[in-house]
Amino acid sequence: MGKRAVKRYFSLMFLIVQIVLSIFTFVGLFGGDSNPVGHTASAMLVYALPLLIAANLVMLVYWLVMRQWIWTSLPVVTVLCCIPYIGTMYQLRPSADEDPGQRSLKIASYNVARFGREAVTFITHDILAEMKKQKVDVLCLQEYNDEVGDKKNIDIYKDYFPYNARGNADMIVFSRYPIRASKNMPFEQTNNSAMWADVEINGKMIRVFNAHLETTGFNRTMHQAGKMVMRGQTVETNALINAIYGNYTLGMIIRAGQAAMVANEVRNSNHPCIVCGDFNDVPYSYVYNTMLGNMVDGFKECGSGWMSTYRGNKPVRIDYIFHDKQLQGINYYKLPLTYSDHVPVFMQIAL
């Protein structure tokens, strides 16, 4: 076989790879429109989008090196179509400066991981001090724990946040403004839940949702596998992969139902809404799209830089603040606090 024939053969192989990559990338981009119930494969491709985009960039370099200008257009078009997705995780704009003279609401969402289950209140006080420093008006906490020794965290927070609304035991909304009504939204067959609180701000009522959706089950599966290894038991790779895949797909299906429940409550609200919380899902997923609905993703509107909110072995964005279109965002950011496996997200909204 001559050199020209070998070159044509490899070019054909890489072209096939490129076409498959582009198809999978486009399916992943629209995977968030597919309910995981009955469309598991396409819904799962959303999680692979960062890898698919990276693979398209590698292919772009290959076509440029090989000077195959016609085929260069395939990865270019594919990556350009991914710009809206990339915008949910990275914004090129410079960070905005807050205007202290502008009337606004500062809201924060933080999964505090039960304050590290500490027997004292150091973490509780540290987090409160940071919220004071950031001048937070409304604070939504997930995995909240009130009992710390002989003290209650709610008593520690009440001097700065005189109002609060409780959902399930691990859900709470703290506010510096009066809370006029609230509702707990428990999810069936799980400890996760959502809630809302009607906060009156200078005569204007805003409904604040705090949601904690079903986990992926990844960490639980890996922890169980680790315990088996510690006991000297053999963990087969195929069995582990099947367990992880099974937990992911089950989690997607459960979260989809929970997201629909919250979204329906948002649609039926008579007040403008802000939706906060730990959704345990990535941007462009079915859960993300369902929770977002006709609302605005605060980070895409006024955030900057790279946005990931989970500090574990998966640097992904799973904590969000969305708001009604009649509200306007001023600033959106996170802080690298180390008290939890999540970091808090903050948003300043004009009033």
C-alpha positions as a printed Julia matrix, in Angstrom:
351×3 Matrix{Float64}:
   0.0    0.0    0.0
   1.46   3.37  -1.05
   1.9    6.41   1.18
  -0.98   8.2   -0.53
  -3.32   5.25   0.07
  -2.28   5.05   3.75
  -2.85   8.79   4.15
  -6.3    8.51   2.58
  -7.16   5.57   4.84
  -6.24   7.45   8.04
  -8.0   10.58   6.81
 -11.13   8.53   6.28
 -10.86   7.01   9.77
 -10.43  10.43  11.38
 -13.31  11.81   9.33
 -15.56   9.05  10.63
 -14.4    9.82  14.18
 -15.13  13.51  13.6
 -18.62  12.85  12.28
 -19.41  10.59  15.26
 -18.06  13.22  17.67
 -20.16  15.96  16.08
 -23.31  13.83  16.16
 -22.78  12.88  19.81
 -22.09  16.53  20.7
 -25.31  17.74  19.07
 -27.3   14.96  20.74
 -25.76  16.02  24.07
 -26.69  19.67  23.46
 -30.32  18.68  22.98
 -30.21  15.9   25.59
 -31.55  18.3   28.18
 -34.81  18.46  26.24
 -35.32  14.72  26.69
 -37.01  13.42  29.82
 -34.69  10.78  31.34
 -37.71   8.5   31.59
 -37.44   6.63  28.32
 -34.55   8.71  26.94
 -31.72   7.79  29.29
 -28.95   7.58  26.68
 -29.48  11.05  25.19
 -30.0   12.56  28.64
 -26.71  11.02  29.82
 -24.75  12.6   26.96
 -25.22  16.01  28.61
 -22.73  14.89  31.27
 -20.17  14.07  28.58
 -20.37  17.46  26.82
 -17.1   18.86  28.29
 -15.23  15.78  27.04
 -16.95  15.92  23.67
 -16.08  19.6   23.24
 -12.46  18.89  24.19
 -12.34  16.03  21.69
 -13.68  18.33  18.95
 -10.94  20.85  19.74
  -8.32  18.08  19.43
  -9.8   17.13  16.07
  -9.7   20.78  15.01
  -5.95  20.87  15.69
  -5.52  17.64  13.71
  -7.35  18.99  10.64
  -5.32  22.22  10.81
  -2.04  20.33  11.01
  -3.08  18.09   8.13
  -4.3   21.18   6.19
  -7.65  19.58   5.55
  -9.46  22.9    5.36
 -12.82  21.47   4.32
 -13.02  19.08   7.29
 -11.82  21.83   9.63
 -15.29  23.33   9.35
 -16.87  20.32  11.12
 -15.28  20.84  14.57
 -15.48  24.64  14.16
 -19.25  24.56  13.58
 -19.73  21.99  16.35
 -17.8   24.04  18.94
 -19.52  27.29  17.89
 -22.89  25.63  18.5
 -21.66  24.8   22.03
 -21.07  28.45  22.98
 -24.44  28.8   24.8
 -23.58  25.68  26.82
 -20.08  26.96  27.59
 -21.7   30.2   28.76
 -23.44  28.35  31.61
 -20.0   27.57  33.09
 -17.72  30.35  31.87
 -18.32  34.04  31.2
 -15.63  36.21  29.64
 -16.95  39.49  31.02
 -15.02  41.21  33.86
 -16.42  40.89  37.35
 -18.95  43.6   38.17
 -18.49  46.05  41.02
 -21.4   46.33  43.39
 -23.01  49.73  43.73
 -23.66  50.28  47.45
 -25.98  53.17  46.65
 -28.32  51.14  44.46
 -31.4   49.56  46.0
 -30.89  45.85  45.7
 -31.34  42.45  47.28
 -28.33  40.25  48.03
 -29.25  36.57  48.09
 -27.04  33.56  48.79
 -27.44  29.8   48.47
 -25.21  27.35  50.33
 -25.24  23.61  50.97
 -23.53  23.65  54.36
 -23.19  19.83  54.74
 -24.7   20.02  58.24
 -21.91  22.36  59.34
 -19.48  19.45  59.31
 -21.53  17.8   62.09
 -19.32  19.68  64.55
 -20.06  19.56  68.27
 -19.28  23.27  68.63
 -20.37  26.3   66.62
 -17.13  27.49  64.99
 -18.29  26.77  61.43
 -21.72  28.21  62.14
 -20.19  31.48  63.36
 -17.66  31.61  60.52
 -20.35  31.22  57.87
 -22.52  33.85  59.54
 -19.56  36.24  59.68
 -19.02  35.76  55.95
 -22.69  36.41  55.22
 -22.47  39.64  57.22
 -19.33  40.63  55.34
 -21.08  40.02  52.02
 -24.15  41.94  53.29
 -26.51  39.09  52.46
 -30.22  39.88  52.84
 -31.68  36.41  52.18
 -29.82  33.17  52.83
 -30.99  29.75  51.58
 -29.3   26.8   53.26
 -29.47  23.13  52.32
 -28.33  20.26  54.56
 -28.87  22.6   57.5
 -28.45  21.25  61.02
 -29.94  23.2   63.91
 -28.75  21.18  66.9
 -25.15  21.84  67.95
 -24.48  20.65  71.48
 -26.77  22.56  73.8
 -27.21  25.44  71.33
 -29.36  26.05  68.28
 -27.89  27.56  65.14
 -31.15  29.39  64.51
 -30.56  31.39  67.71
 -27.05  32.32  66.56
 -28.35  33.65  63.24
 -31.39  35.53  64.51
 -29.55  38.73  65.49
 -28.51  39.34  61.88
 -31.38  37.44  60.22
 -34.44  38.16  62.42
 -36.8   36.22  60.15
 -36.68  32.62  59.01
 -38.84  29.92  57.44
 -38.28  26.2   57.97
 -38.9   23.48  55.46
 -37.8   19.96  56.18
 -35.31  19.54  59.0
 -32.36  20.31  56.7
 -33.93  23.23  54.79
 -34.2   26.83  55.92
 -34.47  30.38  54.57
 -33.03  33.21  56.67
 -34.02  36.79  55.9
 -33.39  40.33  57.07
 -36.79  41.24  55.6
 -40.16  40.02  56.92
 -41.34  36.61  55.75
 -45.12  36.72  55.28
 -45.81  33.11  54.24
 -43.96  29.88  53.51
 -44.56  26.35  52.28
 -42.7   23.09  52.73
 -42.5   20.86  49.63
 -41.4   17.35  50.66
 -40.46  14.9   47.91
 -41.8   11.36  48.02
 -39.55   8.47  49.09
 -36.51  10.66  49.76
 -35.06  12.95  52.41
 -34.6   15.74  49.86
 -37.14  18.53  49.59
 -37.89  22.1   48.52
 -39.66  25.06  50.09
 -40.58  28.64  49.41
 -40.87  31.79  51.5
 -42.67  35.02  50.59
 -40.29  37.85  51.53
 -41.64  41.39  51.72
 -39.0   43.87  50.58
 -39.96  47.52  50.87
 -43.61  46.69  50.19
 -42.81  44.32  47.3
 -43.39  40.58  47.71
 -40.85  38.16  46.25
 -41.22  34.39  46.51
 -37.88  32.72  47.25
 -37.56  29.01  46.49
 -34.96  26.86  48.22
 -34.5   23.42  46.61
 -32.31  20.42  47.31
 -32.83  17.76  44.66
 -31.88  14.08  44.69
 -28.16  13.28  44.71
 -26.37  11.43  41.9
 -25.44   8.5   44.15
 -21.87   8.51  42.78
 -20.17   9.24  46.09
 -22.33   6.72  47.92
 -21.45   4.01  45.41
 -17.72   4.76  45.6
 -17.87   4.8   49.41
 -19.55   1.4   49.46
 -16.95   0.05  47.03
 -14.18   1.42  49.23
 -15.62  -0.29  52.29
 -15.73  -3.59  50.4
 -12.06  -3.23  49.45
 -11.16  -2.44  53.07
 -12.88  -5.67  54.1
 -10.79  -7.58  51.58
 -13.68  -8.17  49.18
 -13.17  -8.05  45.43
 -14.89  -5.26  43.55
 -15.33  -6.12  39.89
 -14.92  -3.21  37.52
 -17.99  -4.12  35.47
 -20.15  -4.39  38.58
 -18.9   -0.99  39.81
 -19.58   0.66  36.45
 -23.07  -0.84  36.33
 -23.76   0.36  39.88
 -22.58   3.9   39.08
 -24.6    3.98  35.85
 -27.66   2.61  37.62
 -27.45   5.23  40.39
 -26.93   8.03  37.87
 -29.91   7.03  35.75
 -32.14   6.49  38.79
 -31.05   9.85  40.21
 -31.82  11.6   36.91
 -35.3   10.14  36.82
 -36.02  11.1   40.45
 -34.63  14.62  40.01
 -36.71  15.09  36.86
 -39.91  14.53  38.84
 -38.76  16.79  41.67
 -37.79  19.55  39.23
 -41.21  19.35  37.57
 -42.87  19.74  40.97
 -40.85  22.88  41.8
 -41.3   24.34  38.29
 -45.05  23.88  38.51
 -45.09  25.72  41.86
 -43.09  28.56  40.29
 -45.52  28.85  37.37
 -48.47  29.09  39.77
 -46.88  31.83  41.87
 -48.59  35.22  42.04
 -45.29  36.88  42.96
 -41.99  37.23  41.09
 -39.76  34.3   42.0
 -36.14  33.6   42.8
 -35.13  29.93  42.7
 -32.03  28.87  44.64
 -30.47  25.63  45.72
 -28.44  22.54  45.16
 -29.96  20.87  42.09
 -27.35  18.08  41.95
 -27.33  18.38  38.17
 -25.26  20.09  35.52
 -26.19  22.94  33.16
 -28.15  21.98  30.03
 -29.5   18.86  31.71
 -33.21  18.11  31.76
 -33.36  19.14  35.42
 -31.56  22.42  34.7
 -33.89  23.25  31.8
 -36.98  22.31  33.8
 -35.97  24.39  36.83
 -34.96  27.32  34.62
 -38.19  27.39  32.59
 -38.77  31.02  31.57
 -36.47  32.36  34.27
 -32.99  33.87  33.97
 -29.79  32.05  34.94
 -28.09  34.61  37.17
 -24.57  33.51  36.28
 -25.16  33.81  32.53
 -26.67  37.25  33.1
 -24.04  38.89  35.28
 -21.42  36.35  36.38
 -17.79  36.22  35.29
 -15.0   33.69  35.0
 -15.33  29.96  35.67
 -18.3   28.78  37.73
 -18.09  25.43  39.52
 -19.74  24.94  42.89
 -18.79  21.42  44.0
 -15.47  21.04  45.78
 -15.28  17.24  45.49
 -13.61  15.19  42.78
 -16.03  16.55  40.16
 -15.5   20.32  39.64
 -19.0   20.93  38.3
 -21.7   23.56  38.66
 -24.68  22.13  40.54
 -25.72  25.09  42.77
 -27.76  27.87  41.17
 -29.69  31.1   41.55
 -32.39  31.8   38.92
 -34.76  34.75  38.91
 -37.92  36.04  37.29
 -37.46  38.06  34.08
 -39.02  41.14  35.65
 -36.06  41.27  38.04
 -32.57  42.34  36.97
 -29.26  40.91  38.14
 -26.34  43.14  39.03
 -23.65  40.71  40.14
 -23.2   36.95  40.56
 -20.24  35.21  42.17
 -19.05  32.42  44.44
 -16.65  32.33  47.38
 -14.06  29.57  47.91
 -15.2   28.68  51.43
 -13.99  25.29  52.66
 -16.63  24.45  55.29
 -18.56  22.12  52.98
 -18.16  20.04  49.83
 -20.02  22.9   48.11
 -19.18  26.59  47.84
 -21.79  29.32  48.33
 -23.13  31.35  45.4
 -24.24  34.97  45.74
 -26.34  37.26  43.59
 -27.21  40.94  43.83
 -30.58  41.77  42.28
 -31.86  45.27  41.59
 -35.08  46.31  43.3
